[in-house]
Amino acid sequence: MSISCSLYRLTIDPILKSLRKEVAALLSENCTVIELGSGTGAQACALADRCSRYLGIDLNPGSVACAQARCKEKGFEQCEFKVVDGSSLPFLKDKEFDVGTCTLALHEMQADMRLMVLKELQRVSKKLIVIDYASPLPHSFAGKGAWFIEKLAGGDHYAGFMEYQHLGGVLPLLKIAGCSILSQQKSLWGIVSIVISQD
Ligand SMILES: C[S@@+](CC[C@H](N)C(=O)[O-])C[C@H]1O[C@@H](n2cnc3c(N)ncnc32)[C@H](O)[C@@H]1O
């Protein structure tokens, strides 16, 4: 396992454990799920029991290798991962999946990429569950911690996060993509929004 994969599992995964449980509770039994920006596969492991098929898409080959190894170790044969740019998925049919999800990935992208990824997720999914930072973030210890972690990531990642915050987060993005908001809830001390939407 790569160092970055081990580091993510040791530091970020424990913080996100309760969030992943909340997301799993939103899925119906035996649904099919696609996740864009699936990272090291923690979300896949948390949702796999509720899914008959789970496709994780990520640009980073190291993260995909880590996600594949984790799911294999747990015997989640319904989980598959591909190294692909989430903004173009021509090998998938329209509305092929019951649920399209994206967890804490949109905020690190540039605005045009963010919209392209969301539109492609919308094309291949019947319903969207989008999870990302609340905007604005609360002026709490947790909110300041989120700013700190993103600043630490630096470079394009931090630039994307700043722009995401400036543009108002997930809701305006979903509206631009033409989605109707079905529900929204806050999680993780108010720093994360979970938004469910449909065309
Ligand atoms: C912060 S990680 C989140 C990982 C995972 N969703 C989780 O909950 O642990 C964001 C991931 O999005 C991926 N990503 C960024 N831009 C992408 C794109 N255009 N297509 C696919 N994956 C992308 C990154 O490689 C990274 O693994």
The ligand as an SDF file (V2000), in Angstrom:
LIG
                    3D

 27 29  0  0  0  0  0  0  0  0999 V2000
  -10.3760   14.1770   -1.2420 C   0  0  0  0  0  0  0  0  0  0  0  0
  -10.4300   12.7820   -2.3120 S   0  0  0  0  0  0  0  0  0  0  0  0
  -11.9880   12.0740   -1.7640 C   0  0  0  0  0  0  0  0  0  0  0  0
  -11.9610   10.5980   -1.8520 C   0  0  0  0  0  0  0  0  0  0  0  0
  -13.2070    9.8300   -1.4800 C   0  0  0  0  0  0  0  0  0  0  0  0
  -14.3990   10.3110   -2.1680 N   0  0  0  0  0  0  0  0  0  0  0  0
  -13.4610    9.7570   -0.0020 C   0  0  0  0  0  0  0  0  0  0  0  0
  -14.5710   10.0560    0.4260 O   0  0  0  0  0  0  0  0  0  0  0  0
  -12.5490    9.3380    0.7330 O   0  0  0  0  0  0  0  0  0  0  0  0
  -10.8600   13.4390   -3.9150 C   0  0  0  0  0  0  0  0  0  0  0  0
  -10.5640   12.4830   -5.0350 C   0  0  0  0  0  0  0  0  0  0  0  0
  -11.0900   13.0130   -6.2540 O   0  0  0  0  0  0  0  0  0  0  0  0
  -10.2270   12.6130   -7.3100 C   0  0  0  0  0  0  0  0  0  0  0  0
  -10.4640   13.4600   -8.4980 N   0  0  0  0  0  0  0  0  0  0  0  0
  -10.2000   14.7820   -8.6410 C   0  0  0  0  0  0  0  0  0  0  0  0
  -10.5520   15.2020   -9.8750 N   0  0  0  0  0  0  0  0  0  0  0  0
  -11.0700   14.1300  -10.5300 C   0  0  0  0  0  0  0  0  0  0  0  0
  -11.6130   13.9110  -11.8280 C   0  0  0  0  0  0  0  0  0  0  0  0
  -11.6960   14.9080  -12.7310 N   0  0  0  0  0  0  0  0  0  0  0  0
  -12.0330   12.6750  -12.1570 N   0  0  0  0  0  0  0  0  0  0  0  0
  -11.9410   11.6440  -11.2650 C   0  0  0  0  0  0  0  0  0  0  0  0
  -11.4450   11.7910  -10.0160 N   0  0  0  0  0  0  0  0  0  0  0  0
  -11.0110   13.0080   -9.6560 C   0  0  0  0  0  0  0  0  0  0  0  0
   -8.8340   12.7480   -6.7150 C   0  0  0  0  0  0  0  0  0  0  0  0
   -7.8770   11.9750   -7.4200 O   0  0  0  0  0  0  0  0  0  0  0  0
   -9.0780   12.2470   -5.2740 C   0  0  0  0  0  0  0  0  0  0  0  0
   -8.7730   10.8820   -5.1460 O   0  0  0  0  0  0  0  0  0  0  0  0
  1  2  1  0
  2  3  1  0
  2 10  1  0
  3  4  1  0
  4  5  1  0
  5  6  1  0
  5  7  1  0
  7  8  2  0
  7  9  1  0
 10 11  1  0
 11 12  1  0
 11 26  1  0
 12 13  1  0
 13 14  1  0
 13 24  1  0
 14 15  1  0
 14 23  1  0
 15 16  2  0
 16 17  1  0
 17 18  1  0
 17 23  2  0
 18 19  1  0
 18 20  2  0
 20 21  1  0
 21 22  2  0
 22 23  1  0
 24 25  1  0
 24 26  1  0
 26 27  1  0
M  CHG  2   2   1   9  -1
M  END
$$$$
